[in-house]
Amino acid sequence: MTESIDPWSLLMLGFGLMLVLEGILPLASPARWRSVFEQAARLSDGQLRFIGIISMTIGCVVLLAVTS
């Protein structure tokens, strides 16, 4: 049985999943999360942009793999 989900519901589902996954580290280890956050704050703009483009690329690959 296949059921169609409208795009907005799917987007909200993905957003909710992202929030759950991002909440795991601060819940499990607040000190480690703070340390990682402080290290990220010290990165240069170029380094942050590189991390962003890599993250977006991996996300697009995963989305393409799931939807095809």
PQR file with spaces between the fields and no chain letter, atoms N, CA, C, O and H, PARSE charges and radii, in Angstrom:
ATOM       1  N    MET     1       0.844   -1.181    0.000 -0.4000 1.5000
ATOM       2  CA   MET     1       0.000    0.000    0.000 -0.0000 2.0000
ATOM       3  C    MET     1       0.887    1.241    0.000  0.5500 1.7000
ATOM       4  O    MET     1       1.659    1.456    0.934 -0.5500 1.4000
ATOM       5  N    THR     2       0.781    2.034   -1.018 -0.4000 1.5000
ATOM       6  CA   THR     2       1.535    3.284   -1.077 -0.0000 2.0000
ATOM       7  C    THR     2       0.595    4.446   -0.832  0.5500 1.7000
ATOM       8  O    THR     2      -0.517    4.499   -1.357 -0.5500 1.4000
ATOM       9  H    THR     2       0.154    1.859   -1.777  0.4000 1.0000
ATOM      10  N    GLU     3       1.063    5.357   -0.036 -0.4000 1.5000
ATOM      11  CA   GLU     3       0.259    6.503    0.335 -0.0000 2.0000
ATOM      12  C    GLU     3       1.017    7.760   -0.049  0.5500 1.7000
ATOM      13  O    GLU     3       2.215    7.864    0.216 -0.5500 1.4000
ATOM      14  H    GLU     3       1.966    5.315    0.390  0.4000 1.0000
ATOM      15  N    SER     4       0.348    8.704   -0.661 -0.4000 1.5000
ATOM      16  CA   SER     4       0.979    9.946   -1.080 -0.0000 2.0000
ATOM      17  C    SER     4       0.978   10.942    0.079  0.5500 1.7000
ATOM      18  O    SER     4      -0.042   11.142    0.738 -0.5500 1.4000
ATOM      19  H    SER     4      -0.625    8.620   -0.877  0.4000 1.0000
ATOM      20  N    ILE     5       2.123   11.554    0.314 -0.4000 1.5000
ATOM      21  CA   ILE     5       2.251   12.581    1.346 -0.0000 2.0000
ATOM      22  C    ILE     5       2.499   13.906    0.640  0.5500 1.7000
ATOM      23  O    ILE     5       3.353   13.993   -0.242 -0.5500 1.4000
ATOM      24  H    ILE     5       2.952   11.391   -0.221  0.4000 1.0000
ATOM      25  N    ASP     6       1.757   14.933    1.024 -0.4000 1.5000
ATOM      26  CA   ASP     6       1.955   16.219    0.368 -0.0000 2.0000
ATOM      27  C    ASP     6       3.331   16.791    0.731  0.5500 1.7000
ATOM      28  O    ASP     6       3.871   16.498    1.799 -0.5500 1.4000
ATOM      29  H    ASP     6       1.063   14.862    1.741  0.4000 1.0000
ATOM      30  N    PRO     7       3.889   17.605   -0.163 -0.5600 1.5000
ATOM      31  CA   PRO     7       5.259   18.112    0.033  0.2800 2.0000
ATOM      32  C    PRO     7       5.474   18.873    1.340  0.5500 1.7000
ATOM      33  O    PRO     7       6.533   18.747    1.955 -0.5500 1.4000
ATOM      34  N    TRP     8       4.493   19.659    1.773 -0.4000 1.5000
ATOM      35  CA   TRP     8       4.664   20.425    3.010 -0.0000 2.0000
ATOM      36  C    TRP     8       4.738   19.514    4.223  0.5500 1.7000
ATOM      37  O    TRP     8       5.523   19.759    5.140 -0.5500 1.4000
ATOM      38  H    TRP     8       3.633   19.761    1.274  0.4000 1.0000
ATOM      39  N    SER     9       3.926   18.465    4.234 -0.4000 1.5000
ATOM      40  CA   SER     9       3.978   17.506    5.337 -0.0000 2.0000
ATOM      41  C    SER     9       5.330   16.801    5.369  0.5500 1.7000
ATOM      42  O    SER     9       5.903   16.578    6.435 -0.5500 1.4000
ATOM      43  H    SER     9       3.289   18.266    3.489  0.4000 1.0000
ATOM      44  N    LEU    10       5.824   16.457    4.194 -0.4000 1.5000
ATOM      45  CA   LEU    10       7.122   15.800    4.103 -0.0000 2.0000
ATOM      46  C    LEU    10       8.238   16.732    4.571  0.5500 1.7000
ATOM      47  O    LEU    10       9.166   16.302    5.256 -0.5500 1.4000
ATOM      48  H    LEU    10       5.358   16.638    3.328  0.4000 1.0000
ATOM      49  N    LEU    11       8.146   18.005    4.201 -0.4000 1.5000
ATOM      50  CA   LEU    11       9.134   18.991    4.646 -0.0000 2.0000
ATOM      51  C    LEU    11       9.108   19.143    6.158  0.5500 1.7000
ATOM      52  O    LEU    11      10.160   19.192    6.796 -0.5500 1.4000
ATOM      53  H    LEU    11       7.393   18.355    3.645  0.4000 1.0000
ATOM      54  N    MET    12       7.921   19.216    6.732 -0.4000 1.5000
ATOM      55  CA   MET    12       7.799   19.337    8.187 -0.0000 2.0000
ATOM      56  C    MET    12       8.286   18.067    8.887  0.5500 1.7000
ATOM      57  O    MET    12       8.880   18.140    9.963 -0.5500 1.4000
ATOM      58  H    MET    12       7.067   19.176    6.213  0.4000 1.0000
ATOM      59  N    LEU    13       8.041   16.921    8.289 -0.4000 1.5000
ATOM      60  CA   LEU    13       8.541   15.662    8.834 -0.0000 2.0000
ATOM      61  C    LEU    13      10.068   15.668    8.872  0.5500 1.7000
ATOM      62  O    LEU    13      10.671   15.287    9.874 -0.5500 1.4000
ATOM      63  H    LEU    13       7.559   16.862    7.415  0.4000 1.0000
ATOM      64  N    GLY    14      10.683   16.099    7.780 -0.4000 1.5000
ATOM      65  CA   GLY    14      12.139   16.191    7.732 -0.0000 2.0000
ATOM      66  C    GLY    14      12.691   17.197    8.735  0.5500 1.7000
ATOM      67  O    GLY    14      13.711   16.946    9.376 -0.5500 1.4000
ATOM      68  H    GLY    14      10.193   16.408    6.966  0.4000 1.0000
ATOM      69  N    PHE    15      12.019   18.327    8.869 -0.4000 1.5000
ATOM      70  CA   PHE    15      12.440   19.356    9.824 -0.0000 2.0000
ATOM      71  C    PHE    15      12.364   18.829   11.251  0.5500 1.7000
ATOM      72  O    PHE    15      13.273   19.046   12.053 -0.5500 1.4000
ATOM      73  H    PHE    15      11.190   18.531    8.349  0.4000 1.0000
ATOM      74  N    GLY    16      11.269   18.131   11.561 -0.4000 1.5000
ATOM      75  CA   GLY    16      11.122   17.543   12.890 -0.0000 2.0000
ATOM      76  C    GLY    16      12.195   16.513   13.179  0.5500 1.7000
ATOM      77  O    GLY    16      12.738   16.477   14.283 -0.5500 1.4000
ATOM      78  H    GLY    16      10.531   17.954   10.910  0.4000 1.0000
ATOM      79  N    LEU    17      12.508   15.681   12.208 -0.4000 1.5000
ATOM      80  CA   LEU    17      13.557   14.677   12.368 -0.0000 2.0000
ATOM      81  C    LEU    17      14.914   15.340   12.589  0.5500 1.7000
ATOM      82  O    LEU    17      15.710   14.878   13.407 -0.5500 1.4000
ATOM      83  H    LEU    17      12.068   15.710   11.310  0.4000 1.0000
ATOM      84  N    MET    18      15.178   16.430   11.852 -0.4000 1.5000
ATOM      85  CA   MET    18      16.434   17.153   12.032 -0.0000 2.0000
ATOM      86  C    MET    18      16.556   17.685   13.461  0.5500 1.7000
ATOM      87  O    MET    18      17.620   17.587   14.073 -0.5500 1.4000
ATOM      88  H    MET    18      14.532   16.805   11.187  0.4000 1.0000
ATOM      89  N    LEU    19      15.470   18.247   13.989 -0.4000 1.5000
ATOM      90  CA   LEU    19      15.499   18.783   15.351 -0.0000 2.0000
ATOM      91  C    LEU    19      15.732   17.681   16.381  0.5500 1.7000
ATOM      92  O    LEU    19      16.475   17.872   17.344 -0.5500 1.4000
ATOM      93  H    LEU    19      14.606   18.327   13.491  0.4000 1.0000
ATOM      94  N    VAL    20      15.097   16.533   16.178 -0.4000 1.5000
ATOM      95  CA   VAL    20      15.305   15.410   17.094 -0.0000 2.0000
ATOM      96  C    VAL    20      16.770   14.976   17.058  0.5500 1.7000
ATOM      97  O    VAL    20      17.389   14.796   18.107 -0.5500 1.4000
ATOM      98  H    VAL    20      14.493   16.378   15.396  0.4000 1.0000
ATOM      99  N    LEU    21      17.323   14.808   15.866 -0.4000 1.5000
ATOM     100  CA   LEU    21      18.713   14.358   15.749 -0.0000 2.0000
ATOM     101  C    LEU    21      19.689   15.383   16.320  0.5500 1.7000
ATOM     102  O    LEU    21      20.673   15.014   16.961 -0.5500 1.4000
ATOM     103  H    LEU    21      16.821   14.954   15.014  0.4000 1.0000
ATOM     104  N    GLU    22      19.423   16.661   16.091 -0.4000 1.5000
ATOM     105  CA   GLU    22      20.317   17.690   16.616 -0.0000 2.0000
ATOM     106  C    GLU    22      20.213   17.834   18.127  0.5500 1.7000
ATOM     107  O    GLU    22      21.124   18.374   18.754 -0.5500 1.4000
ATOM     108  H    GLU    22      18.623   16.961   15.571  0.4000 1.0000
ATOM     109  N    GLY    23      19.133   17.367   18.720 -0.4000 1.5000
ATOM     110  CA   GLY    23      18.963   17.450   20.159 -0.0000 2.0000
ATOM     111  C    GLY    23      19.621   16.317   20.926  0.5500 1.7000
ATOM     112  O    GLY    23      19.714   16.372   22.153 -0.5500 1.4000
ATOM     113  H    GLY    23      18.393   16.929   18.210  0.4000 1.0000
ATOM     114  N    ILE    24      20.083   15.280   20.215 -0.4000 1.5000
ATOM     115  CA   ILE    24      20.658   14.118   20.899 -0.0000 2.0000
ATOM     116  C    ILE    24      21.941   14.477   21.645  0.5500 1.7000
ATOM     117  O    ILE    24      22.085   14.118   22.814 -0.5500 1.4000
ATOM     118  H    ILE    24      20.008   15.236   19.219  0.4000 1.0000
ATOM     119  N    LEU    25      22.872   15.173   21.004 -0.4000 1.5000
ATOM     120  CA   LEU    25      24.156   15.475   21.644 -0.0000 2.0000
ATOM     121  C    LEU    25      24.011   16.378   22.873  0.5500 1.7000
ATOM     122  O    LEU    25      24.590   16.067   23.913 -0.5500 1.4000
ATOM     123  H    LEU    25      22.755   15.465   20.055  0.4000 1.0000
ATOM     124  N    PRO    26      23.254   17.495   22.795 -0.5600 1.5000
ATOM     125  CA   PRO    26      23.124   18.299   24.020  0.2800 2.0000
ATOM     126  C    PRO    26      22.400   17.563   25.147  0.5500 1.7000
ATOM     127  O    PRO    26      22.651   17.832   26.322 -0.5500 1.4000
ATOM     128  N    LEU    27      21.510   16.641   24.801 -0.4000 1.5000
ATOM     129  CA   LEU    27      20.823   15.867   25.826 -0.0000 2.0000
ATOM     130  C    LEU    27      21.774   14.854   26.465  0.5500 1.7000
ATOM     131  O    LEU    27      21.807   14.702   27.686 -0.5500 1.4000
ATOM     132  H    LEU    27      21.307   16.423   23.846  0.4000 1.0000
ATOM     133  N    ALA    28      22.541   14.170   25.629 -0.4000 1.5000
ATOM     134  CA   ALA    28      23.406   13.094   26.122 -0.0000 2.0000
ATOM     135  C    ALA    28      24.668   13.615   26.797  0.5500 1.7000
ATOM     136  O    ALA    28      25.124   13.046   27.789 -0.5500 1.4000
ATOM     137  H    ALA    28      22.514   14.294   24.637  0.4000 1.0000
ATOM     138  N    SER    29      25.236   14.695   26.264 -0.4000 1.5000
ATOM     139  CA   SER    29      26.504   15.190   26.794 -0.0000 2.0000
ATOM     140  C    SER    29      26.595   16.708   26.619  0.5500 1.7000
ATOM     141  O    SER    29      27.220   17.182   25.669 -0.5500 1.4000
ATOM     142  H    SER    29      24.867   15.158   25.458  0.4000 1.0000
ATOM     143  N    PRO    30      25.986   17.465   27.515 -0.5600 1.5000
ATOM     144  CA   PRO    30      25.985   18.924   27.366  0.2800 2.0000
ATOM     145  C    PRO    30      27.387   19.543   27.336  0.5500 1.7000
ATOM     146  O    PRO    30      27.624   20.499   26.598 -0.5500 1.4000
ATOM     147  N    ALA    31      28.301   19.014   28.119 -0.4000 1.5000
ATOM     148  CA   ALA    31      29.661   19.581   28.143 -0.0000 2.0000
ATOM     149  C    ALA    31      30.352   19.371   26.799  0.5500 1.7000
ATOM     150  O    ALA    31      31.005   20.281   26.286 -0.5500 1.4000
ATOM     151  H    ALA    31      28.108   18.237   28.719  0.4000 1.0000
ATOM     152  N    ARG    32      30.213   18.190   26.235 -0.4000 1.5000
ATOM     153  CA   ARG    32      30.832   17.907   24.930 -0.0000 2.0000
ATOM     154  C    ARG    32      30.197   18.772   23.850  0.5500 1.7000
ATOM     155  O    ARG    32      30.894   19.288   22.977 -0.5500 1.4000
ATOM     156  H    ARG    32      29.683   17.451   26.651  0.4000 1.0000
ATOM     157  N    TRP    33      28.866   18.935   23.904 -0.4000 1.5000
ATOM     158  CA   TRP    33      28.172   19.763   22.930 -0.0000 2.0000
ATOM     159  C    TRP    33      28.671   21.201   23.007  0.5500 1.7000
ATOM     160  O    TRP    33      28.903   21.834   21.977 -0.5500 1.4000
ATOM     161  H    TRP    33      28.299   18.516   24.614  0.4000 1.0000
ATOM     162  N    ARG    34      28.838   21.715   24.216 -0.4000 1.5000
ATOM     163  CA   ARG    34      29.336   23.083   24.404 -0.0000 2.0000
ATOM     164  C    ARG    34      30.741   23.221   23.809  0.5500 1.7000
ATOM     165  O    ARG    34      31.053   24.224   23.166 -0.5500 1.4000
ATOM     166  H    ARG    34      28.650   21.201   25.053  0.4000 1.0000
ATOM     167  N    SER    35      31.581   22.210   24.029 -0.4000 1.5000
ATOM     168  CA   SER    35      32.939   22.226   23.492 -0.0000 2.0000
ATOM     169  C    SER    35      32.934   22.246   21.961  0.5500 1.7000
ATOM     170  O    SER    35      33.668   23.013   21.339 -0.5500 1.4000
ATOM     171  H    SER    35      31.327   21.396   24.551  0.4000 1.0000
ATOM     172  N    VAL    36      32.106   21.402   21.367 -0.4000 1.5000
ATOM     173  CA   VAL    36      32.000   21.359   19.900 -0.0000 2.0000
ATOM     174  C    VAL    36      31.495   22.699   19.376  0.5500 1.7000
ATOM     175  O    VAL    36      31.999   23.206   18.374 -0.5500 1.4000
ATOM     176  H    VAL    36      31.509   20.778   21.872  0.4000 1.0000
ATOM     177  N    PHE    37      30.502   23.274   20.049 -0.4000 1.5000
ATOM     178  CA   PHE    37      29.937   24.549   19.631 -0.0000 2.0000
ATOM     179  C    PHE    37      30.986   25.664   19.710  0.5500 1.7000
ATOM     180  O    PHE    37      31.068   26.505   18.815 -0.5500 1.4000
ATOM     181  H    PHE    37      30.092   22.863   20.863  0.4000 1.0000
ATOM     182  N    GLU    38      31.781   25.668   20.773 -0.4000 1.5000
ATOM     183  CA   GLU    38      32.833   26.678   20.917 -0.0000 2.0000
ATOM     184  C    GLU    38      33.894   26.527   19.828  0.5500 1.7000
ATOM     185  O    GLU    38      34.391   27.524   19.304 -0.5500 1.4000
ATOM     186  H    GLU    38      31.714   24.984   21.500  0.4000 1.0000
ATOM     187  N    GLN    39      34.242   25.288   19.488 -0.4000 1.5000
ATOM     188  CA   GLN    39      35.209   25.058   18.414 -0.0000 2.0000
ATOM     189  C    GLN    39      34.656   25.548   17.076  0.5500 1.7000
ATOM     190  O    GLN    39      35.382   26.149   16.284 -0.5500 1.4000
ATOM     191  H    GLN    39      33.838   24.479   19.914  0.4000 1.0000
ATOM     192  N    ALA    40      33.378   25.291   16.826 -0.4000 1.5000
ATOM     193  CA   ALA    40      32.752   25.737   15.579 -0.0000 2.0000
ATOM     194  C    ALA    40      32.720   27.259   15.502  0.5500 1.7000
ATOM     195  O    ALA    40      32.871   27.825   14.420 -0.5500 1.4000
ATOM     196  H    ALA    40      32.788   24.802   17.469  0.4000 1.0000
ATOM     197  N    ALA    41      32.527   27.921   16.628 -0.4000 1.5000
ATOM     198  CA   ALA    41      32.483   29.385   16.648 -0.0000 2.0000
ATOM     199  C    ALA    41      33.839   29.999   16.293  0.5500 1.7000
ATOM     200  O    ALA    41      33.902   31.143   15.842 -0.5500 1.4000
ATOM     201  H    ALA    41      32.404   27.461   17.507  0.4000 1.0000
ATOM     202  N    ARG    42      34.907   29.254   16.490 -0.4000 1.5000
ATOM     203  CA   ARG    42      36.250   29.765   16.177 -0.0000 2.0000
ATOM     204  C    ARG    42      36.660   29.524   14.729  0.5500 1.7000
ATOM     205  O    ARG    42      37.709   30.012   14.308 -0.5500 1.4000
ATOM     206  H    ARG    42      34.856   28.325   16.856  0.4000 1.0000
ATOM     207  N    LEU    43      35.865   28.785   13.953 -0.4000 1.5000
ATOM     208  CA   LEU    43      36.206   28.525   12.555 -0.0000 2.0000
ATOM     209  C    LEU    43      36.052   29.797   11.729  0.5500 1.7000
ATOM     210  O    LEU    43      35.241   30.666   12.049 -0.5500 1.4000
ATOM     211  H    LEU    43      35.013   28.389   14.295  0.4000 1.0000
ATOM     212  N    SER    44      36.837   29.893   10.668 -0.4000 1.5000
ATOM     213  CA   SER    44      36.725   31.052    9.776 -0.0000 2.0000
ATOM     214  C    SER    44      35.475   30.919    8.911  0.5500 1.7000
ATOM     215  O    SER    44      34.878   29.845    8.825 -0.5500 1.4000
ATOM     216  H    SER    44      37.496   29.187   10.408  0.4000 1.0000
ATOM     217  N    ASP    45      35.092   32.010    8.277 -0.4000 1.5000
ATOM     218  CA   ASP    45      33.921   31.986    7.393 -0.0000 2.0000
ATOM     219  C    ASP    45      34.102   30.969    6.266  0.5500 1.7000
ATOM     220  O    ASP    45      33.163   30.253    5.921 -0.5500 1.4000
ATOM     221  H    ASP    45      35.577   32.882    8.347  0.4000 1.0000
ATOM     222  N    GLY    46      35.283   30.903    5.703 -0.4000 1.5000
ATOM     223  CA   GLY    46      35.550   29.956    4.626 -0.0000 2.0000
ATOM     224  C    GLY    46      35.388   28.508    5.077  0.5500 1.7000
ATOM     225  O    GLY    46      34.837   27.682    4.348 -0.5500 1.4000
ATOM     226  H    GLY    46      36.047   31.485    5.983  0.4000 1.0000
ATOM     227  N    GLN    47      35.869   28.207    6.277 -0.4000 1.5000
ATOM     228  CA   GLN    47      35.732   26.852    6.799 -0.0000 2.0000
ATOM     229  C    GLN    47      34.263   26.504    7.039  0.5500 1.7000
ATOM     230  O    GLN    47      33.826   25.393    6.737 -0.5500 1.4000
ATOM     231  H    GLN    47      36.316   28.878    6.869  0.4000 1.0000
ATOM     232  N    LEU    48      33.508   27.455    7.583 -0.4000 1.5000
ATOM     233  CA   LEU    48      32.081   27.218    7.807 -0.0000 2.0000
ATOM     234  C    LEU    48      31.331   27.022    6.493  0.5500 1.7000
ATOM     235  O    LEU    48      30.442   26.176    6.398 -0.5500 1.4000
ATOM     236  H    LEU    48      33.863   28.357    7.829  0.4000 1.0000
ATOM     237  N    ARG    49      31.697   27.814    5.473 -0.4000 1.5000
ATOM     238  CA   ARG    49      31.066   27.650    4.165 -0.0000 2.0000
ATOM     239  C    ARG    49      31.384   26.286    3.575  0.5500 1.7000
ATOM     240  O    ARG    49      30.516   25.648    2.979 -0.5500 1.4000
ATOM     241  H    ARG    49      32.419   28.501    5.550  0.4000 1.0000
ATOM     242  N    PHE    50      32.617   25.837    3.736 -0.4000 1.5000
ATOM     243  CA   PHE    50      33.014   24.521    3.226 -0.0000 2.0000
ATOM     244  C    PHE    50      32.214   23.420    3.921  0.5500 1.7000
ATOM     245  O    PHE    50      31.732   22.495    3.266 -0.5500 1.4000
ATOM     246  H    PHE    50      33.322   26.355    4.220  0.4000 1.0000
ATOM     247  N    ILE    51      32.072   23.513    5.227 -0.4000 1.5000
ATOM     248  CA   ILE    51      31.274   22.533    5.974 -0.0000 2.0000
ATOM     249  C    ILE    51      29.824   22.578    5.494  0.5500 1.7000
ATOM     250  O    ILE    51      29.181   21.539    5.349 -0.5500 1.4000
ATOM     251  H    ILE    51      32.464   24.264    5.760  0.4000 1.0000
ATOM     252  N    GLY    52      29.316   23.779    5.251 -0.4000 1.5000
ATOM     253  CA   GLY    52      27.946   23.923    4.769 -0.0000 2.0000
ATOM     254  C    GLY    52      27.729   23.281    3.416  0.5500 1.7000
ATOM     255  O    GLY    52      26.734   22.586    3.212 -0.5500 1.4000
ATOM     256  H    GLY    52      29.839   24.624    5.369  0.4000 1.0000
ATOM     257  N    ILE    53      28.653   23.506    2.480 -0.4000 1.5000
ATOM     258  CA   ILE    53      28.486   22.940    1.132 -0.0000 2.0000
ATOM     259  C    ILE    53      28.633   21.425    1.159  0.5500 1.7000
ATOM     260  O    ILE    53      27.933   20.729    0.424 -0.5500 1.4000
ATOM     261  H    ILE    53      29.462   24.071    2.646  0.4000 1.0000
ATOM     262  N    ILE    54      29.532   20.901    1.995 -0.4000 1.5000
ATOM     263  CA   ILE    54      29.678   19.451    2.119 -0.0000 2.0000
ATOM     264  C    ILE    54      28.401   18.853    2.713  0.5500 1.7000
ATOM     265  O    ILE    54      27.914   17.826    2.241 -0.5500 1.4000
ATOM     266  H    ILE    54      30.100   21.467    2.592  0.4000 1.0000
ATOM     267  N    SER    55      27.871   19.487    3.730 -0.4000 1.5000
ATOM     268  CA   SER    55      26.641   19.016    4.360 -0.0000 2.0000
ATOM     269  C    SER    55      25.477   19.028    3.372  0.5500 1.7000
ATOM     270  O    SER    55      24.711   18.067    3.304 -0.5500 1.4000
ATOM     271  H    SER    55      28.267   20.322    4.114  0.4000 1.0000
ATOM     272  N    MET    56      25.343   20.101    2.612 -0.4000 1.5000
ATOM     273  CA   MET    56      24.272   20.185    1.625 -0.0000 2.0000
ATOM     274  C    MET    56      24.436   19.131    0.529  0.5500 1.7000
ATOM     275  O    MET    56      23.452   18.541    0.085 -0.5500 1.4000
ATOM     276  H    MET    56      25.965   20.882    2.667  0.4000 1.0000
ATOM     277  N    THR    57      25.664   18.895    0.095 -0.4000 1.5000
ATOM     278  CA   THR    57      25.921   17.894   -0.940 -0.0000 2.0000
ATOM     279  C    THR    57      25.550   16.497   -0.450  0.5500 1.7000
ATOM     280  O    THR    57      24.892   15.737   -1.161 -0.5500 1.4000
ATOM     281  H    THR    57      26.464   19.375    0.456  0.4000 1.0000
ATOM     282  N    ILE    58      25.971   16.167    0.758 -0.4000 1.5000
ATOM     283  CA   ILE    58      25.629   14.853    1.326 -0.0000 2.0000
ATOM     284  C    ILE    58      24.114   14.732    1.472  0.5500 1.7000
ATOM     285  O    ILE    58      23.542   13.686    1.163 -0.5500 1.4000
ATOM     286  H    ILE    58      26.506   16.784    1.335  0.4000 1.0000
ATOM     287  N    GLY    59      23.469   15.785    1.935 -0.4000 1.5000
ATOM     288  CA   GLY    59      22.015   15.772    2.065 -0.0000 2.0000
ATOM     289  C    GLY    59      21.315   15.553    0.734  0.5500 1.7000
ATOM     290  O    GLY    59      20.356   14.785    0.656 -0.5500 1.4000
ATOM     291  H    GLY    59      23.934   16.634    2.186  0.4000 1.0000
ATOM     292  N    CYS    60      21.786   16.223   -0.318 -0.4000 1.5000
ATOM     293  CA   CYS    60      21.190   16.048   -1.646 -0.0000 2.0000
ATOM     294  C    CYS    60      21.387   14.632   -2.166  0.5500 1.7000
ATOM     295  O    CYS    60      20.481   14.056   -2.769 -0.5500 1.4000
ATOM     296  H    CYS    60      22.565   16.847   -0.255  0.4000 1.0000
ATOM     297  N    VAL    61      22.565   14.073   -1.935 -0.4000 1.5000
ATOM     298  CA   VAL    61      22.832   12.690   -2.358 -0.0000 2.0000
ATOM     299  C    VAL    61      21.896   11.725   -1.635  0.5500 1.7000
ATOM     300  O    VAL    61      21.331   10.819   -2.247 -0.5500 1.4000
ATOM     301  H    VAL    61      23.301   14.541   -1.445  0.4000 1.0000
ATOM     302  N    VAL    62      21.739   11.927   -0.331 -0.4000 1.5000
ATOM     303  CA   VAL    62      20.826   11.067    0.430 -0.0000 2.0000
ATOM     304  C    VAL    62      19.394   11.212   -0.082  0.5500 1.7000
ATOM     305  O    VAL    62      18.702   10.210   -0.262 -0.5500 1.4000
ATOM     306  H    VAL    62      22.198   12.663    0.167  0.4000 1.0000
ATOM     307  N    LEU    63      18.947   12.433   -0.314 -0.4000 1.5000
ATOM     308  CA   LEU    63      17.593   12.649   -0.832 -0.0000 2.0000
ATOM     309  C    LEU    63      17.400   12.000   -2.193  0.5500 1.7000
ATOM     310  O    LEU    63      16.363   11.387   -2.450 -0.5500 1.4000
ATOM     311  H    LEU    63      19.510   13.246   -0.168  0.4000 1.0000
ATOM     312  N    LEU    64      18.384   12.130   -3.060 -0.4000 1.5000
ATOM     313  CA   LEU    64      18.290   11.513   -4.384 -0.0000 2.0000
ATOM     314  C    LEU    64      18.265    9.982   -4.264  0.5500 1.7000
ATOM     315  O    LEU    64      17.532    9.312   -4.992 -0.5500 1.4000
ATOM     316  H    LEU    64      19.226   12.628   -2.852  0.4000 1.0000
ATOM     317  N    ALA    65      19.053    9.446   -3.361 -0.4000 1.5000
ATOM     318  CA   ALA    65      19.091    7.986   -3.186 -0.0000 2.0000
ATOM     319  C    ALA    65      17.755    7.479   -2.645  0.5500 1.7000
ATOM     320  O    ALA    65      17.285    6.414   -3.048 -0.5500 1.4000
ATOM     321  H    ALA    65      19.648    9.990   -2.771  0.4000 1.0000
ATOM     322  N    VAL    66      17.152    8.225   -1.751 -0.4000 1.5000
ATOM     323  CA   VAL    66      15.887    7.792   -1.145 -0.0000 2.0000
ATOM     324  C    VAL    66      14.730    7.927   -2.136  0.5500 1.7000
ATOM     325  O    VAL    66      13.838    7.080   -2.159 -0.5500 1.4000
ATOM     326  H    VAL    66      17.533    9.090   -1.424  0.4000 1.0000
ATOM     327  N    THR    67      14.735    8.971   -2.948 -0.4000 1.5000
ATOM     328  CA   THR    67      13.604    9.229   -3.839 -0.0000 2.0000
ATOM     329  C    THR    67      13.708    8.500   -5.160  0.5500 1.7000
ATOM     330  O    THR    67      12.742    8.502   -5.923 -0.5500 1.4000
ATOM     331  H    THR    67      15.461    9.660   -2.929  0.4000 1.0000
ATOM     332  N    SER    68      14.827    7.881   -5.466 -0.4000 1.5000
ATOM     333  CA   SER    68      14.926    7.199   -6.759 -0.0000 2.0000
ATOM     334  C    SER    68      14.725    5.715   -6.634  0.5500 1.7000
ATOM     335  O    SER    68      14.779    4.998   -7.633 -0.5500 1.4000
ATOM     336  H    SER    68      15.612    7.880   -4.846  0.4000 1.0000
